[in-house]
Amino acid sequence: MSVNESVNRIVVGSGVIFAGTFIGLLFDINIKGVLTSYLSPADFGTYTLALTVISITGAIATLGLNEGVPRYIAYFRGRNEDYKIHELIISAAAMGLIAAVLAMLVSPALFECLVGEGFDIQGKILSVVKIMIFALPFTILLNVAVAIYRGFDRTNVNMYFYNIIRPLSLLVFASTAIFFGVSFHGIVFADLLSMIFTFGVMSVYFMKRPPFKLKLKLKFNEPTKQLIRYSFPLLITATLLNLMTWTDTIMLGYFKSAEVVGVYSAVYPLVGFLSMIIGSMGFVYIPVISKLWGRTGLN
């Protein structure tokens, strides 16, 4: 792949991700509108705070694989070392699943220990966390699957599942739950079901249109070590970015009521339009440049 081809791929891929992000934000605004029309500000704030806990936990459980996997798949493709990709994919899926299950088991108890006096004093957030935590294994495996396709230059898969199927299914499940007049926790279950549904669609898609013919051989050699060395430092970055993203919500939840958090979270998605271009280019840049490095022998 020449430099010009790499630049063209970055531009085209960035356009796809930009369009997907824009669509996803529109869905997000509609979802917020549906939920806030049914839930009280306090309930919506509780839901948002629980989602914050799950998002931070998920960022840690991802282990940086969402960046490490596409980087090394593209790198090995550039070096024509396709045999290493099998081990890389299996290792990533295994590590992600183990981390997700551990996070699912530990996170509720850890949250209960860490919350301060006055924060979630009635245990409402914890009750939602105990439901939403079951989405973690599906979320992590979905992240790994999208990262695999990303390594094979198929960035449109991210748009299909994260920007269209996931929010659309949440909108449908939540609207159906509201139509039947379910309780607050019923809305939370609708969110969980939408995540399971999205993962199910991804599983079918992965089997029908696999990015690479896999051989189920459990080997953990140098490619796995390279993935760990590259991905784990990114775990710190991802955790800090999530803390930075959610600090405003956490601080509001600590010093103010859940009702204030609910009002704030209902209008916050509008800010997401400002970061779309940078995020779109960054999503495509890493695998394309890594493949170019692989061809040139750089590391």
Backbone hydrogen bonds in HBPLUS format (Angstrom, degrees):
<---DONOR---> <-ACCEPTOR-->    atom                        ^
c    i                          cat <-CA-CA->   ^        H-A-AA   ^      H-
h    n   atom  resd res      DA  || num        DHA   H-A  angle D-A-AA Bond
n    s   type  num  typ     dist DA aas  dist angle  dist       angle   num
A0006-SER N   A0002-SER O   2.97 MM   4  6.22 152.7  2.04 145.1 153.1     1
A0007-VAL N   A0003-VAL O   2.89 MM   4  6.19 159.3  1.93 152.6 157.7     2
A0008-ASN N   A0004-ASN O   2.90 MM   4  6.12 163.7  1.93 149.7 154.4     3
A0009-ARG N   A0005-GLU O   2.90 MM   4  6.07 153.8  1.96 144.6 151.9     4
A0010-ILE N   A0006-SER O   2.94 MM   4  6.20 152.1  2.02 146.8 154.4     5
A0011-VAL N   A0007-VAL O   2.96 MM   4  6.25 160.1  2.00 152.8 157.9     6
A0012-VAL N   A0008-ASN O   2.92 MM   4  6.13 172.3  1.93 155.3 157.1     7
A0013-GLY N   A0009-ARG O   2.83 MM   4  5.78 162.7  1.86 144.8 150.8     8
A0014-SER N   A0010-ILE O   2.82 MM   4  5.80 150.9  1.90 140.8 149.4     9
A0015-GLY N   A0011-VAL O   3.02 MM   4  6.26 147.8  2.13 142.6 150.9    10
A0016-VAL N   A0012-VAL O   3.10 MM   4  6.49 151.8  2.19 148.8 156.0    11
A0017-ILE N   A0013-GLY O   2.97 MM   4  6.26 166.8  1.99 154.1 157.0    12
A0018-PHE N   A0014-SER O   2.78 MM   4  5.88 154.4  1.84 145.6 153.6    13
A0019-ALA N   A0015-GLY O   2.96 MM   4  6.13 161.3  2.00 145.1 149.8    14
A0020-GLY N   A0016-VAL O   2.90 MM   4  6.15 160.4  1.94 149.6 155.6    15
A0021-THR N   A0017-ILE O   2.78 MM   4  5.95 158.7  1.82 149.8 155.7    16
A0022-PHE N   A0018-PHE O   2.94 MM   4  6.13 157.3  1.99 148.1 154.2    17
A0023-ILE N   A0019-ALA O   2.96 MM   4  6.22 160.4  2.00 149.6 154.7    18
A0024-GLY N   A0020-GLY O   2.80 MM   4  6.01 159.2  1.84 149.2 155.8    19
A0025-LEU N   A0021-THR O   2.88 MM   4  6.11 152.3  1.96 147.8 154.4    20
A0026-LEU N   A0022-PHE O   3.07 MM   4  6.36 152.4  2.15 145.0 152.3    21
A0027-PHE N   A0023-ILE O   2.96 MM   4  6.30 157.8  2.01 151.8 157.8    22
A0028-ASP N   A0024-GLY O   2.84 MM   4  6.07 154.1  1.91 143.7 151.8    23
A0029-ILE N   A0025-LEU O   2.93 MM   4  6.17 156.1  1.99 148.1 153.0    24
A0030-ASN N   A0026-LEU O   3.08 MM   4  6.36 156.7  2.13 144.9 151.1    25
A0031-ILE N   A0027-PHE O   2.78 MM   4  6.08 156.3  1.84 154.8 162.0    26
A0032-LYS N   A0028-ASP O   2.88 MM   4  6.11 164.5  1.90 151.3 155.4    27
A0033-GLY N   A0029-ILE O   2.93 MM   4  6.16 150.5  2.02 141.8 150.3    28
A0034-VAL N   A0030-ASN O   2.94 MM   4  6.24 156.0  2.00 149.7 155.1    29
A0035-LEU N   A0031-ILE O   2.91 MM   4  6.14 171.7  1.92 160.1 162.1    30
A0036-THR N   A0032-LYS O   2.89 MM   4  5.89 166.5  1.91 149.4 153.9    31
A0037-SER N   A0033-GLY O   3.12 MM   4  6.08 135.2  2.33 134.5 145.0    32
A0038-TYR N   A0035-LEU O   3.08 MM   3  5.35 145.6  2.20 103.6 113.7    33
A0039-LEU N   A0035-LEU O   2.72 MM   4  5.78 175.3  1.73 170.1 171.2    34
A0044-PHE N   A0040-SER O   2.90 MM   4  6.15 167.1  1.92 163.6 167.5    35
A0045-GLY N   A0041-PRO O   2.89 MM   4  5.98 148.6  1.99 139.8 148.7    36
A0046-THR N   A0042-ALA O   2.94 MM   4  6.20 151.9  2.02 143.8 151.3    37
A0047-TYR N   A0043-ASP O   2.91 MM   4  6.18 158.4  1.96 149.6 155.3    38
A0048-THR N   A0044-PHE O   2.94 MM   4  6.17 153.4  2.01 143.3 150.4    39
A0049-LEU N   A0045-GLY O   2.94 MM   4  6.18 158.2  1.99 149.7 155.0    40
A0050-ALA N   A0046-THR O   3.00 MM   4  6.21 156.5  2.05 148.4 154.7    41
A0051-LEU N   A0047-TYR O   2.93 MM   4  6.13 152.2  2.01 143.6 151.9    42
A0052-THR N   A0048-THR O   2.93 MM   4  6.20 139.7  2.09 140.7 151.8    43
A0053-VAL N   A0049-LEU O   3.17 MM   4  6.52 154.6  2.23 144.6 149.5    44
A0054-ILE N   A0050-ALA O   3.04 MM   4  6.36 161.3  2.08 151.3 156.0    45
A0055-SER N   A0051-LEU O   2.86 MM   4  5.99 153.1  1.94 144.4 152.1    46
A0056-ILE N   A0052-THR O   3.04 MM   4  6.25 164.5  2.06 154.1 156.8    47
A0057-THR N   A0053-VAL O   3.00 MM   4  6.15 162.4  2.04 147.2 152.8    48
A0058-GLY N   A0054-ILE O   2.78 MM   4  5.90 155.2  1.84 145.7 153.1    49
A0059-ALA N   A0055-SER O   2.93 MM   4  6.14 149.1  2.03 143.5 151.5    50
A0060-ILE N   A0056-ILE O   3.16 MM   4  6.46 151.5  2.24 145.8 152.4    51
A0061-ALA N   A0057-THR O   2.90 MM   4  6.17 163.1  1.93 151.4 156.7    52
A0062-THR N   A0058-GLY O   2.91 MM   4  6.00 133.8  2.13 143.0 153.4    53
A0063-LEU N   A0060-ILE O   3.13 MM   3  5.68 152.5  2.21 112.6 119.9    54
A0065-LEU N   A0062-THR O   3.04 MM   3  5.86 167.8  2.05 125.7 128.8    55
A0067-GLU N   A0064-GLY O   3.21 MM   3  5.80 158.3  2.26 113.0 119.0    56
A0068-GLY N   A0064-GLY O   3.06 MM   4  6.24 164.2  2.08 150.1 155.2    57
A0069-VAL N   A0065-LEU O   2.93 MM   4  5.41 167.3  1.95 138.1 142.3    58
A0071-ARG N   A0067-GLU O   3.38 MM   4  6.33 152.3  2.46 138.3 146.2    59
A0072-TYR N   A0068-GLY O   3.08 MM   4  6.26 165.0  2.10 154.1 156.5    60
A0073-ILE N   A0069-VAL O   2.96 MM   4  6.06 158.5  2.01 157.3 163.9    61
A0074-ALA N   A0070-PRO O   3.10 MM   4  6.00 166.4  2.12 139.8 144.1    62
A0075-TYR N   A0071-ARG O   2.99 MM   4  6.12 148.3  2.10 136.1 145.9    63
A0076-PHE N   A0072-TYR O   2.89 MM   4  5.93 167.2  1.90 145.9 148.5    64
A0077-ARG N   A0073-ILE O   2.96 MM   4  6.13 149.7  2.05 145.2 154.3    65
A0078-GLY N   A0074-ALA O   2.97 MM   4  6.17 151.2  2.05 144.0 151.3    66
A0079-ARG N   A0075-TYR O   3.14 MM   4  6.47 136.2  2.34 138.9 150.6    67
A0081-GLU N   A0076-PHE O   2.85 MM   5  5.03 170.5  1.85 155.8 154.6    68
A0080-ASN N   A0077-ARG O   3.07 MM   3  4.90 159.2  2.12 100.9 106.9    69
A0084-LYS N   A0081-GLU O   3.09 MM   3  5.87 156.8  2.14 120.3 126.1    70
A0085-ILE N   A0082-ASP O   2.96 MM   3  5.27 146.3  2.07 108.1 118.2    71
A0088-LEU N   A0084-LYS O   3.14 MM   4  6.32 159.1  2.18 145.5 152.0    72
A0089-ILE N   A0085-ILE O   2.96 MM   4  6.12 164.1  1.98 156.5 158.0    73
A0090-ILE N   A0086-HIS O   3.13 MM   4  6.36 173.0  2.14 158.4 160.2    74
A0091-SER N   A0087-GLU O   2.89 MM   4  5.91 161.9  1.92 151.1 156.9    75
A0092-ALA N   A0088-LEU O   2.97 MM   4  6.11 158.0  2.02 145.3 151.4    76
A0093-ALA N   A0089-ILE O   3.01 MM   4  6.22 164.2  2.03 151.9 155.7    77
A0094-ALA N   A0090-ILE O   2.97 MM   4  6.11 161.8  2.00 149.5 154.7    78
A0095-MET N   A0091-SER O   2.91 MM   4  6.06 169.2  1.92 154.0 157.0    79
A0096-GLY N   A0092-ALA O   2.91 MM   4  5.96 160.7  1.94 147.6 153.7    80
A0097-LEU N   A0093-ALA O   2.98 MM   4  6.07 160.5  2.01 145.8 150.9    81
A0098-ILE N   A0094-ALA O   3.02 MM   4  6.19 166.3  2.04 151.9 155.6    82
A0099-ALA N   A0095-MET O   2.97 MM   4  6.07 165.8  1.99 149.3 153.7    83
A0100-ALA N   A0096-GLY O   2.93 MM   4  6.04 151.9  2.01 144.1 152.2    84
A0101-VAL N   A0097-LEU O   3.00 MM   4  6.21 162.2  2.03 152.1 155.8    85
A0102-LEU N   A0098-ILE O   3.03 MM   4  6.23 165.1  2.05 152.2 156.4    86
A0103-ALA N   A0099-ALA O   2.91 MM   4  6.04 157.7  1.96 144.4 151.0    87
A0104-MET N   A0100-ALA O   2.86 MM   4  6.03 151.8  1.94 144.9 153.1    88
A0105-LEU N   A0101-VAL O   3.06 MM   4  6.29 144.6  2.19 143.8 152.5    89
A0106-VAL N   A0102-LEU O   2.92 MM   4  6.08 152.2  2.00 149.5 157.4    90
A0107-SER N   A0103-ALA O   2.84 MM   4  5.38 163.5  1.87 144.7 149.9    91
A0110-LEU N   A0106-VAL O   2.95 MM   4  6.04 161.8  1.99 161.2 166.7    92
A0111-PHE N   A0107-SER O   2.84 MM   4  5.97 161.0  1.87 157.5 162.2    93
A0112-GLU N   A0108-PRO O   3.01 MM   4  6.19 156.7  2.07 144.9 151.3    94
A0113-CYS N   A0109-ALA O   3.07 MM   4  6.33 142.3  2.22 140.5 150.1    95
A0114-LEU N   A0110-LEU O   2.98 MM   4  6.16 148.0  2.08 147.9 156.6    96
A0115-VAL N   A0111-PHE O   3.08 MM   4  6.06 149.8  2.18 154.7 158.2    97
A0119-PHE N   A0116-GLY O   3.10 MM   3  5.46 160.2  2.14 123.8 129.2    98
A0123-GLY N   A0120-ASP O   3.01 MM   3  5.14 158.0  2.06 106.5 113.6    99
A0127-SER N   A0123-GLY O   3.12 MM   4  6.28 150.0  2.21 141.0 148.2   100
A0128-VAL N   A0124-LYS O   3.32 MM   4  6.64 146.0  2.44 141.6 149.4   101
A0128-VAL N   A0125-ILE O   3.09 MM   3  5.26 125.1  2.40  99.7 113.4   102
A0129-VAL N   A0125-ILE O   2.90 MM   4  6.20 158.9  1.94 153.6 160.4   103
A0130-LYS N   A0126-LEU O   2.96 MM   4  6.14 153.8  2.03 150.3 155.9   104
A0131-ILE N   A0128-VAL O   3.01 MM   3  5.28 142.7  2.16 103.5 114.6   105
A0132-MET N   A0128-VAL O   2.93 MM   4  6.22 171.6  1.94 162.9 163.6   106
A0133-ILE N   A0129-VAL O   2.89 MM   4  5.68 142.6  2.03 148.9 155.1   107
A0134-PHE N   A0131-ILE O   3.36 MM   3  6.17 162.1  2.39 118.0 121.7   108
A0135-ALA N   A0132-MET O   2.99 MM   3  5.63 163.9  2.02 118.4 123.7   109
A0136-LEU N   A0133-ILE O   3.16 MM   3  5.61 162.4  2.19 111.9 117.2   110
A0139-THR N   A0135-ALA O   2.87 MM   4  6.03 155.1  1.93 156.5 165.0   111
A0140-ILE N   A0136-LEU O   2.87 MM   4  6.04 168.3  1.88 167.4 168.2   112
A0141-LEU N   A0137-PRO O   3.09 MM   4  6.18 169.0  2.10 147.4 150.9   113
A0142-LEU N   A0138-PHE O   2.97 MM   4  6.02 148.5  2.07 138.8 148.0   114
A0143-ASN N   A0139-THR O   2.89 MM   4  6.16 152.3  1.97 145.9 153.6   115
A0144-VAL N   A0140-ILE O   2.93 MM   4  6.27 156.0  1.99 150.9 157.1   116
A0145-ALA N   A0141-LEU O   2.92 MM   4  6.12 158.7  1.96 146.0 151.8   117
A0146-VAL N   A0142-LEU O   2.96 MM   4  6.18 164.7  1.98 153.1 156.6   118
A0147-ALA N   A0143-ASN O   2.92 MM   4  6.11 152.7  2.00 143.8 152.2   119
A0148-ILE N   A0144-VAL O   2.90 MM   4  6.19 146.1  2.02 146.8 155.8   120
A0149-TYR N   A0145-ALA O   3.11 MM   4  6.48 165.3  2.14 153.8 155.9   121
A0150-ARG N   A0146-VAL O   2.86 MM   4  6.06 149.5  1.96 144.1 153.9   122
A0151-GLY N   A0147-ALA O   3.00 MM   4  6.27 144.0  2.13 142.1 150.2   123
A0151-GLY N   A0148-ILE O   3.08 MM   3  5.18 122.4  2.43  97.0 111.0   124
A0152-PHE N   A0149-TYR O   3.00 MM   3  5.11 137.7  2.19  98.8 111.2   125
A0154-ARG N   A0149-TYR O   2.93 MM   5  5.18 158.7  1.98 151.8 145.4   126
A0153-ASP N   A0150-ARG O   3.07 MM   3  5.09 148.0  2.17 114.2 112.5   127
A0157-VAL N   A0154-ARG O   3.37 MM   3  6.11 162.8  2.40 114.8 118.6   128
A0158-ASN N   A0155-THR O   3.23 MM   3  5.70 135.2  2.44 108.2 117.4   129
A0160-TYR N   A0156-ASN O   2.98 MM   4  6.34 158.1  2.03 151.7 157.6   130
A0161-PHE N   A0157-VAL O   3.08 MM   4  6.29 170.1  2.09 157.1 157.5   131
A0162-TYR N   A0158-ASN O   2.88 MM   4  5.59 154.0  1.94 145.1 153.6   132
A0163-ASN N   A0159-MET O   3.17 MM   4  4.81 136.7  2.37 112.8 124.5   133
A0165-ILE N   A0160-TYR O   2.80 MM   5  6.06 175.3  1.81 157.7 159.3   134
A0166-ARG N   A0161-PHE O   2.89 MM   5  5.69 151.6  1.97 139.5 148.1   135
A0168-LEU N   A0164-ILE O   2.88 MM   4  5.71 153.5  1.96 149.4 158.3   136
A0169-SER N   A0165-ILE O   2.85 MM   4  5.80 160.9  1.89 147.6 153.0   137
A0170-LEU N   A0166-ARG O   3.04 MM   4  6.21 156.3  2.10 147.3 154.2   138
A0171-LEU N   A0167-PRO O   2.86 MM   4  6.05 155.6  1.92 145.6 152.3   139
A0172-VAL N   A0168-LEU O   2.95 MM   4  6.22 156.0  2.01 147.7 154.0   140
A0173-PHE N   A0169-SER O   2.80 MM   4  5.97 172.7  1.81 155.6 157.9   141
A0174-ALA N   A0170-LEU O   2.81 MM   4  5.77 162.7  1.84 147.0 152.9   142
A0175-SER N   A0171-LEU O   2.95 MM   4  5.90 156.6  2.01 138.0 145.2   143
A0176-THR N   A0172-VAL O   2.91 MM   4  6.05 156.0  1.97 147.6 154.4   144
A0177-ALA N   A0173-PHE O   2.92 MM   4  6.13 158.2  1.97 146.2 152.4   145
A0178-ILE N   A0174-ALA O   2.91 MM   4  6.14 156.6  1.97 148.7 155.0   146
A0179-PHE N   A0175-SER O   2.89 MM   4  6.08 151.3  1.97 143.1 151.4   147
A0180-PHE N   A0176-THR O   3.14 MM   4  6.45 146.9  2.25 145.9 153.3   148
A0182-VAL N   A0177-ALA O   3.17 MM   5  5.68 172.5  2.18 150.2 152.2   149
A0181-GLY N   A0178-ILE O   2.93 MM   3  4.84 153.9  2.00 100.6 108.7   150
A0186-GLY N   A0183-SER O   3.00 MM   3  4.99 130.4  2.25  95.4 109.8   151
A0187-ILE N   A0183-SER O   3.27 MM   4  6.75 140.2  2.44 145.0 154.5   152
A0187-ILE N   A0184-PHE O   3.06 MM   3  5.31 129.1  2.33 101.8 114.2   153
A0188-VAL N   A0184-PHE O   3.28 MM   4  6.72 149.3  2.38 142.0 150.4   154
A0189-PHE N   A0185-HIS O   2.99 MM   4  6.28 152.8  2.06 142.3 149.0   155
A0190-ALA N   A0186-GLY O   2.99 MM   4  6.27 142.7  2.13 137.4 147.8   156
A0191-ASP N   A0187-ILE O   3.11 MM   4  6.51 145.8  2.23 144.0 152.1   157
A0191-ASP N   A0188-VAL O   3.13 MM   3  5.14 120.7  2.50  95.1 109.2   158
A0192-LEU N   A0188-VAL O   3.09 MM   4  6.49 157.6  2.14 148.3 154.1   159
A0193-LEU N   A0189-PHE O   2.85 MM   4  6.10 161.3  1.88 153.0 157.9   160
A0194-SER N   A0190-ALA O   2.99 MM   4  6.18 148.6  2.09 141.8 150.1   161
A0195-MET N   A0191-ASP O   3.17 MM   4  6.48 147.8  2.27 145.6 153.5   162
A0196-ILE N   A0192-LEU O   3.05 MM   4  6.39 159.3  2.09 151.5 157.1   163
A0197-PHE N   A0193-LEU O   2.82 MM   4  6.00 157.3  1.87 148.3 155.1   164
A0198-THR N   A0194-SER O   2.96 MM   4  6.12 157.6  2.01 141.2 146.9   165
A0199-PHE N   A0195-MET O   3.00 MM   4  6.25 159.9  2.04 148.5 153.7   166
A0200-GLY N   A0196-ILE O   2.91 MM   4  6.14 150.4  2.00 145.0 153.6   167
A0201-VAL N   A0197-PHE O   2.98 MM   4  6.31 155.5  2.04 152.6 158.3   168
A0202-MET N   A0198-THR O   2.96 MM   4  6.22 157.8  2.01 147.6 154.2   169
A0203-SER N   A0199-PHE O   2.86 MM   4  6.11 152.7  1.93 147.9 155.2   170
A0204-VAL N   A0200-GLY O   3.13 MM   4  6.43 158.1  2.18 147.1 151.8   171
A0205-TYR N   A0201-VAL O   2.92 MM   4  6.15 161.9  1.95 150.3 156.0   172
A0206-PHE N   A0202-MET O   2.76 MM   4  5.93 157.2  1.81 153.4 159.4   173
A0207-MET N   A0203-SER O   3.08 MM   4  6.29 152.3  2.16 143.1 149.8   174
A0208-LYS N   A0204-VAL O   2.91 MM   4  6.12 152.6  1.99 148.7 156.8   175
A0209-ARG N   A0205-TYR O   2.73 MM   4  5.69 163.1  1.76 153.2 158.1   176
A0217-LYS N   A0215-LYS O   2.72 MM   2  5.71 129.0  1.98 115.5  99.0   177
A0225-LYS N   A0221-ASN O   3.21 MM   4  6.55 157.0  2.27 149.1 156.1   178
A0226-GLN N   A0222-GLU O   2.85 MM   4  6.11 157.6  1.90 158.4 164.6   179
A0227-LEU N   A0223-PRO O   2.95 MM   4  6.17 155.9  2.01 144.5 151.0   180
A0228-ILE N   A0224-THR O   2.95 MM   4  6.21 159.2  2.00 150.3 155.5   181
A0229-ARG N   A0225-LYS O   2.91 MM   4  6.10 165.9  1.93 150.5 154.6   182
A0230-TYR N   A0226-GLN O   3.01 MM   4  6.15 149.5  2.10 145.3 153.1   183
A0231-SER N   A0227-LEU O   2.79 MM   4  5.78 161.1  1.83 151.5 157.5   184
A0232-PHE N   A0228-ILE O   3.06 MM   4  5.69 166.6  2.08 144.3 148.6   185
A0234-LEU N   A0231-SER O   2.87 MM   3  5.17 123.9  2.19 106.1 121.8   186
A0235-LEU N   A0232-PHE O   2.92 MM   3  4.98 141.5  2.07 100.1 112.1   187
A0236-ILE N   A0233-PRO O   3.22 MM   3  5.62 132.8  2.46 103.7 113.2   188
A0238-ALA N   A0234-LEU O   2.78 MM   4  6.01 165.8  1.80 154.5 158.0   189
A0239-THR N   A0235-LEU O   2.95 MM   4  6.07 157.3  2.00 144.3 150.6   190
A0240-LEU N   A0236-ILE O   2.94 MM   4  6.14 162.9  1.97 150.4 155.1   191
A0241-LEU N   A0237-THR O   2.86 MM   4  6.07 157.5  1.91 151.1 157.8   192
A0242-ASN N   A0238-ALA O   2.96 MM   4  6.15 155.8  2.02 144.9 151.2   193
A0243-LEU N   A0239-THR O   2.90 MM   4  6.14 156.2  1.95 148.1 155.1   194
A0244-MET N   A0240-LEU O   2.82 MM   4  6.02 154.7  1.89 145.9 153.3   195
A0245-THR N   A0241-LEU O   2.83 MM   4  6.04 151.6  1.91 143.2 151.4   196
A0246-TRP N   A0242-ASN O   2.88 MM   4  6.01 155.0  1.94 148.3 154.4   197
A0247-THR N   A0243-LEU O   2.80 MM   4  5.51 114.4  2.23 140.7 153.1   198
A0250-ILE N   A0246-TRP O   2.93 MM   4  6.20 164.3  1.96 159.2 164.1   199
A0251-MET N   A0247-THR O   2.82 MM   4  5.95 168.5  1.83 157.7 160.6   200
A0252-LEU N   A0248-ASP O   2.99 MM   4  6.11 157.5  2.04 143.2 149.8   201
A0253-GLY N   A0249-THR O   2.91 MM   4  6.08 155.6  1.97 145.5 152.7   202
A0254-TYR N   A0250-ILE O   2.94 MM   4  6.19 136.4  2.14 142.0 154.1   203
A0255-PHE N   A0251-MET O   2.94 MM   4  6.11 169.5  1.95 156.7 158.3   204
A0256-LYS N   A0252-LEU O   2.71 MM   4  5.19 146.5  1.82 139.8 148.9   205
A0260-VAL N   A0257-SER O   3.16 MM   3  5.47 126.3  2.46 103.1 114.5   206
A0261-VAL N   A0257-SER O   3.35 MM   4  6.77 157.0  2.40 144.9 150.9   207
A0262-GLY N   A0258-ALA O   2.91 MM   4  6.16 152.1  1.99 147.1 154.5   208
A0263-VAL N   A0259-GLU O   3.13 MM   4  6.45 155.6  2.19 148.4 153.3   209
A0264-TYR N   A0260-VAL O   3.01 MM   4  6.22 164.6  2.04 152.2 156.6   210
A0265-SER N   A0261-VAL O   2.85 MM   4  5.95 164.3  1.87 153.7 157.9   211
A0266-ALA N   A0262-GLY O   3.17 MM   4  6.19 137.0  2.36 137.2 147.0   212
A0267-VAL N   A0264-TYR O   3.31 MM   3  5.80 141.8  2.47 107.2 115.7   213
A0268-TYR N   A0264-TYR O   3.15 MM   4  6.18 133.1  2.38 144.8 158.1   214
A0270-LEU N   A0267-VAL O   3.38 MM   3  6.20 160.2  2.42 121.6 126.0   215
A0271-VAL N   A0268-TYR O   2.90 MM   3  5.82 160.1  1.94 134.8 138.4   216
A0272-GLY N   A0269-PRO O   2.97 MM   3  5.33 145.5  2.09 108.7 118.7   217
A0274-LEU N   A0271-VAL O   3.03 MM   3  5.86 159.8  2.07 125.3 130.1   218
A0275-SER N   A0272-GLY O   3.32 MM   3  5.77 147.6  2.43 110.2 117.3   219
A0279-GLY N   A0275-SER O   3.19 MM   4  6.23 167.1  2.21 153.1 157.0   220
A0280-SER N   A0276-MET O   2.94 MM   4  6.01 152.0  2.02 147.9 155.6   221
A0281-MET N   A0277-ILE O   3.17 MM   4  6.42 164.4  2.19 154.2 156.4   222
A0282-GLY N   A0278-ILE O   3.09 MM   4  6.24 162.4  2.12 152.1 157.3   223
A0283-PHE N   A0279-GLY O   3.17 MM   4  6.24 146.2  2.29 142.6 149.8   224
A0285-TYR N   A0281-MET O   3.01 MM   4  6.00 151.1  2.09 151.4 160.2   225
A0289-ILE N   A0285-TYR O   3.00 MM   4  6.05 172.1  2.01 162.4 164.9   226
A0290-SER N   A0286-ILE O   2.91 MM   4  5.95 155.9  1.97 152.0 159.6   227
A0291-LYS N   A0287-PRO O   3.04 MM   4  6.13 153.9  2.11 142.2 147.7   228
A0292-LEU N   A0288-VAL O   3.17 MM   4  6.44 153.0  2.25 142.8 150.2   229
A0293-TRP N   A0289-ILE O   2.88 MM   4  6.17 151.8  1.96 147.4 155.4   230
A0294-GLY N   A0290-SER O   2.90 MM   4  6.17 152.5  1.97 144.0 151.8   231
A0295-ARG N   A0291-LYS O   3.10 MM   4  6.41 150.9  2.19 144.5 151.2   232
A0296-THR N   A0292-LEU O   3.13 MM   4  6.38 144.6  2.26 142.0 151.5   233
A0296-THR N   A0293-TRP O   3.13 MM   3  5.09 121.1  2.49  93.7 108.6   234
A0297-GLY N   A0293-TRP O   2.86 MM   4  5.97 113.6  2.31 143.3 160.0   235
A0298-LEU N   A0293-TRP O   2.93 MM   5  4.89 135.5  2.13 143.8 143.1   236
A0297-GLY N   A0294-GLY O   3.34 MM   3  5.12 151.4  2.42  93.2 101.4   237
